[in-house]
Amino acid sequence: SDEIETGLLSRVQPGVVRSVHARAKEDVLRMALSFYGGESALPRAHEMMFCSAATSWPQLDAFLARCQYVPGLYVMVHVQRLSYKLQHRLVEHLKSLGSSYRLVLVALCKSDDAAQVHLLREIPAKPASPFSELGLKRFVELLAPKLAVVVSENAGCGLSPRIGCLAQDMWTRQLVRQKLWEI
């Protein structure tokens, strides 16, 4: 699929931190997941870190230790939300890491704002292509066929009853198929 090939454009070299910036908020997660297209695997929970203004150094340090000692592809999302001090400390720490880690830093900023993100000044962003909405859905369905993909502009805002109905419907269809198989 053309969309899975997006991951091939988003390869990560071992020992080289890769930074990218998404230009719109809806591209952030699609950009982060596009790097897994070349892996043909969905990220595991410990491989992604979502940064916020409340992120502490011990959290970053623990994540970086996993990057260094547990094989896999790691992605830090929303690095622009880290304080200047933490971004600076992160850059210094990244310089001391070994050569086995594979790490991507994703920031949300417009091209002209990239210079305001300290981390992007130190580790310049390289071009990468985010999954399209349809491409992301296909990628997830290919790797996890039983996982339902829900796309919403207002995730978590009043959609729970609808998602509950969809889940119940999927469960009922699966149960019917199972019963028919037993017959």
N, C-alpha and C positions, 0 to 999 in steps of 0.2 A: 504494500500500500504506500502511496505517496506520503501519507501523514507519518507512517512509521519511519520513513526515510528522513524525516525531520530530525530524528534522534541521531542519525548518522552525521548530520551537519553539526550536531551539538555534542561531539565527543569530548571527553575529558582525559587529558594526559596525566598519567600518574606523576605525583610530585609537583604539579603545576596548578596553582589555584586559578580557577577560571571565574571571572566576574562578568555578569551580563546585566543589562538593565531593561526592564519592561517599561514601555511608555504609557500603558493604561492599566488600571487596577485589574481588569478582567484578564490581562495577559500574564499576570504574575504567576499564578499556579500553573497555567498552561506552559509557560516558559520553564518553570522548575521541572515539570514532568516531562518536557520534551527531551531532557537529557537521559531519561530512562528508556526512551524509544530505542536507542542503540543497545541498551542492556537487555531488551525484551523481557523486562520484569518491572512490576510495580514497586515503588519504594516501600521499605519496611519502616515502621514508626520511628525507630531509632536512627534512621538515615536522613530524616528531615528535621530542621529546627526552624520554627517561626519566631523571629525576633520581634521584640516590642521595646518600648521605652523602659519597661520594668525588667528587662533581661539583665541578669547579673553576670559578673565575670566567672564565678564558679560554674554557672550553667554553660557558658561558652567554653570554658576549659574542659569540662566533662565531654561536651560534644566533640571538641577537637581531639581529645584522647581517643574517642571511638574512631574518629577519622583515621588516626594514625595507627591504631593497633587492631582494629576489626575491619577486615577487607570489605569493600563495597563502595558504592558511589554515594556521596553525602552532599546535601544541599541545604544552605542557610538561606531562608526566605525573608525578605524585608530588612536587609541589613541597614538600610537608610534610617531605620527607626532607632538604631543603637545610638547612644550618646557619642559625641566626638571622642571623649576619653576612651570609651570601650572600642570604638572603631580603630583608634590609634594603637591601643594595646593589642587588638586582634591582628592588625597588620604586622606588628613586631613579632608576635608569637608565630604567625604563619611563616615568617622568614626562617624560624628555627626548626620547623617540622622536617621530618625525614622525606624520603622520596617515594614512599609507598602509598600515601593517601591520595584520594581523588575527591576534590571538593569544588563545589560551584557556589558562588555567592550571587544571589539575585536581589537587585534593588529596584524599587519603583521610582522612576524619575524620568522627566522629559530630557531629551538630549542636552538642552542648554542648562539643566539643573544638575547634570552629572558632576560638574566641577565642584558643586557644593557638598557632595557626599565625599568625605575624607577618604574613605576606603576606595572609592572609584578613582580618586586621584593617584593613590598609591598602587592600585592594581587595576589598570585601565580595562574597561569593558570591551569584550570582543563580540562581534555580531553572532547572534543565534536566532533561530526561528522558533517561535512558540507554536504549539499545536493549535489548529483551528478548533472551534467548539466541536465540530463533527469528528475531526481527527482525534481529539481527546476521547470522545465517546467510543470510537472504534478501537483505539488503543486499549482502553480499559476492558471493553467487551471481549477483545481478543485474548487478553491475559487472565481475565476473571469473568467468565461468561455468566456466572450466577450473581454477579454484583450489579445492582441496578444503578444507573447513572441518572441523577436528577440535576437538571440545569435550571437555575433560577437567579433572577437579579436580586431577589430579596430572600436569600436562603435563611430558613429558620423563622420567617415572619408569617405565621399563619398557615404554613403549608403542611404541618404535621398531620392533620386529619386526611388530607389528600394522599400524602406519602403512606400513611397507615393503611388506607384503602388499597393503594397499589401493592403494598407488601402482602396484605391479606389475599388479594386477588392472585398474586404470584404463588403464594403458599398453597392456595386452593387448587390452582392448576397443577402444581407439582404433586400434590396429594392425589388428584384424579389420575394423573399419568402413572403414579406409583401403583394405585389400585388396579388400573387397567393392565399394567405389566404383570401383576400377581394373578390375574384371571387366566 
